[in-house]
Every structure is written in structure tokens, then in C-alpha cells.
Amino acid sequence: MIGCHLSAAAGYLHMAEEAKAIDAGTFAFFTRNPRGGRSRKLDTEDVHRFLQAAAEQHLGTLVAHAPYTMNPCSAKEKVREFAHVAMEDDLARLEHLPGNYYNFHPGSHTGLGCEKGIELIAELLNEVIRPGQHTVILLETMAGKGTEIGGSFEELAEIIRRVQQQDKIGVCLDTCHVSDAGYDIVHDLDGVLETFDRVIGLQYLKALHLNDSKNPPGARKDRHEKIGEGTLGLSTFRHIVHHPALRALPMILETPNDLAGYAKEIALLRQMAAETQEIGPAEKSD
């Protein structure tokens, strides 16, 4: 399941058509304006047509993305209130697309401290998650810049530990972010995944953002690069698409590309995945 971010401006069916055009097996989309927060009126007929197209195309699990302006652990109450309203509304909308993921950046504590930030994030999740919902919420691994929460597996594990409905929570691992946060996925992907399993649990790893990085490991800057053109290199992504713990997960490209560029990267990753290559649990990337 390899795909990329697609624009939701023309509706769900249009995204399915674009996914088909670039041979994507899944895709991501923003639930509302990523830099603002306004959402479009839900067109249930468009959703119905999309679900039919998705079934025909055998699209895999989608990874919806919350707006960047959503910060549940901000020092400003109004910002936290927006996060609550936006996430609650997004989850209600996603019930029309059951069985998919909702990914969000945990947020920045903006001076409140990491412990208080974690407390506020978990508090929001416990308020918005409903027993019967069909969407799993994903915490994204972050680069750890500034007062950002989620730059370490320990911070994500603590948020998850405080969520009451454990079956409705998971993690989306961003390759650029974890490298920028200091996890060496280039030379020791297996070791990083072993650490993830020990600290969080691999059962919580639900999706991947595939991005090369413009920065060296540990830079904490979060600047994406095209696949194979950054510091992670092609061998890292070859290892990822073959890795038994990762290859069945939805993989979303967020590289600096247009649709044609995404089509080329999807084809490249598919070619890598089709290569005859046995990677054992102890083997490390080149």
C-alpha cells in the first residue's frame, strides 16, 4: 500500500481517480485546510461514489491528516479548544469512511512543559474517542524541534499509556522525522524498530510517512527531501519496503513533489518491493 498526499479540494471521488492515475494503493488527505482549519461541507453522495471506486480499485487503508494548526497542548486555551472541536468533527466525518486512520501531530507545549503537554494530549483523546468509532487515531513521530512533543518514543508511549481505549490509538512513523530526531534508521533500522517495540510496542505501529531528509540525523529540523536524494538514501527505503514488520503497512509519500513526481516515486518503491531480496531481522541497511 504505497501512496501520497492528494488534494481533497475536488472531493473524494476525484482523489480516487488521481490515485488510480498514479497507481497508488492508498493515499492521504487533509481533513480541512491544513494551514487554517476550515472544512468543506460533507457531500455524502460523493462519499458513496468514492467508496464504490475504492472497492473497485482495491484501495488500502487511507491515512487522513489533521490540520497543522491543531495543537492540543498549546498554552493558549483557544488553540486547545480548536483542537477539540476540529478533532471531534473530523472523527465524525470519518465515520462515513469507516476503517481508516486519522493522523495528527501531537503538538507543541509552548512553554507548559513536556509532562503537562502529554497530559493535555491524552485528555483530549479520552474526550473525543467514542466506543463505537471505526477510525484509529495515529500519533505521528516528530523531529523534536522546539517544544514539539513526539520526538521520542518514550513521549508517544506515555500518551498511549494514558488513553483509555487502546484499540483506537496507534502511531504513524515518519522516516524523515525519526532520523531528524536522532534514530539511526539508515544504519540500524532493525535496532530502531526493536527500540520502538520495547518502548511502545510494534502492535501500535499502523502507518508510515516515507520521506527522505535534507538534514543529518539528530538535526531536529524536519525538512523533507525526495526519495533517494537526501541523507537517508535509497538503501534505507529498499530495506523498509522489504522489512517484515513494515511492508504490509500503508506507506504515504510526503516528499516535495507534484503528481508526476509521486507517480515516479511510487513506481520506484514498487520496483524495490518486487526485487528478490531476503532481509533477515538482524541485517542492517547499507
Secondary structure, 3 states (H helix, E strand, C coil): CEEEECCCCCCHHHHHHHHHHCCCCEEEEECCCCCCCCCCCCCHHHHHHHHHHHHHHCCCCCEEECCCCCCCCCCCHHHHHHHHHHHHHHHHHHCCCCCCEEEECCCECCCCCHHHHHHHHHHHHHHHCCCCCCCEEEEECCCCCCCECCCCHHHHHHHHHHCCCHHHEEEEEEHHHHHHCCCCCCCCHHHHHHHHHHHCCHHHEEEEEECEECCCCCCCCCCEECCCCCCCHHHHHHHHHHCCCCCCCCEEECCCCCHHHHHHHHHHHHHHHHCCCCCCCCCCCC
